[in-house]
Amino acid sequence: MHIRIDDLQGPEIAALLEDHLHSMTLHSPPESIHALDLDKLRRPGITFWTAWEDGELLGCGAIKELDAGHVELKSMKTDTRHLRKGVAEKLLIHAIGEARKRGCERISLETGSMDAFLPARKLYEKHGFAECGPFGDYELDPYSLFMSKKLSNI
């Protein structure tokens, strides 16, 4: 598997992100969907990665700068054909490593509170994320669960 920074121009990534946004609508009302579309992912302060193998897109993930020492994990999505192969875990480890390299003190995320998001929450917990309150511009929402991880730069 090769993880690289992506320019968000390819049709494969557009389709994967469209699927990501659509899947959010199955579990959350519109006002509780915080996934970013292509245009928002192209904004400054966001680094977006894709994972590839043999020319096939496996998944994606991003971090968004909140302030000098705090980033948010965004757009974690594995193509449905590659679920349960470790794609999300490798992307998560990559994002955490990049946040550490940048000298960040904390990485946080918002995910769904419903059962459909349980596998993602278990993955985040496995890698040291713990529930926290809303951060950044988020507000309490019954459809959202917030998690954060302190980073050691040792």
N, C-alpha and C positions, 0 to 999 in steps of 0.2 A: 504494500500500500504506500502510495506517495501522497503526502499532504503539501499543498502549495497555496500561496496567496492567489486569489482569483479576481479577475476584473469584472465579473458578473455580466459578461457579454454573451456567453455561449447559450445555445438553446437548451442544453441539458440542465443547466443550473436554473434557468427560467422555469422549466417544467417542474423541477424538484421544489423550488420555492412556491410555485403555484399550488402544488400538492400540500406543502406545509401549511400555507394559509387556509386552504380548503379544510384540512383536517382540524384546524383550530375551530372552524365554524360548526363542526359536529359536536363539540363539547362545551363551547363558551358562547355567551351572547356577544354581539359586536363590540360593545363597550368594554368587554373584558379580554379582548384579543390584543396582545401586545407584540405579536410577531411583526417584523419589518418586511416591507415589500422591496423590490429591486431598487427603486429610486432612493428609499431611505437607507438601504444598505450601502449605497455609493457615497454617502455623506462623509465629510472629513471626520476623523476620530473613530472610524470603524475599520477594523481589519477583518477581512472575510477569507476563510480558507475552504478549499474543497479537497476531498480525498478521492483518489483515483487508483484503479488497478486495471492493467491491460486495456487502457483507453476507455474504461467505463467509470462513470461517476458513481461513487459509493455513498457519499454524504457530504455535509457541510457544517460549518460552525463559524462563529464570529465573536469578537469582543468589541465593546463600545466603551470608549473612555468617558468616565463620569467626572473624574477630577484627577489630579496628578498621581494619587496613590490608589485609585479605585476604578476597576473596570467591571463591566457587566457582560456576562455570557449571553449571546444572542444566537438565534437561528440554528440551533442544533437540530439536525434532521438527517436521518438515514433513509436512503432509498428503500422502499418496501422489499425489493428483491434481495437486499443485503442485511436485513434485520438479523440480530443474534449472531453476528460474525465479529463483533468487537469494534465496529467502525466508530460508533459514538464514543466509546471509551478512549480510543486512540485520538480522536479529535479533541476530546475533553483534556486529556493529558497534554496534548500539544498547546491548547489555549492556556492552560494553567502555566506551562513552562514559559510561554511567551510573556504572560503577565509578570512572571517572576523576573525574566530578563529585563523587562521595562522598569523594574524597581517598584512594582505595585505592592501595596500592603494588603489589598483585599480584592477578591473577585466575588461578585454576587450574581444572582439570577432570579428570574421570575418564571414559574412554571404553573401548570394547572393543578388545582387541588382535587380534581376528580380521579377516579380509579384508572382511567385511561392513561394517566401520567405517572402511575406508580412505578413502572420500570425505569423511567427517567429519574424519578426521585431517589430510587434505590441506588442507581449509578452515582448520582451526586453525593449521596450519603457515604457510599463506599470510598469516595475520594475526598472525604473530609468536610463536605458542606453540611451546614446545620441550619435549621429553620431560624429565621430572623423576621423582623418587622419590615414594612415597606422601606425602600431606599430610593434615592433619586426623586423622580416625579411621580412615583407610584403612590397609590392610596390603598387602604384596606379594601379587599374585594373578596367575596366568598368563593369566587372562581380562581383566585390566585393564591399561590404559596410562594413565599420568598425564602431564599437560602443564601448563605454567604460562607466564605472560607477565608480565613486569615492566611496570608502567604508569608513564608519564611524565606528570606533571601540569603540564607546561609549555605 
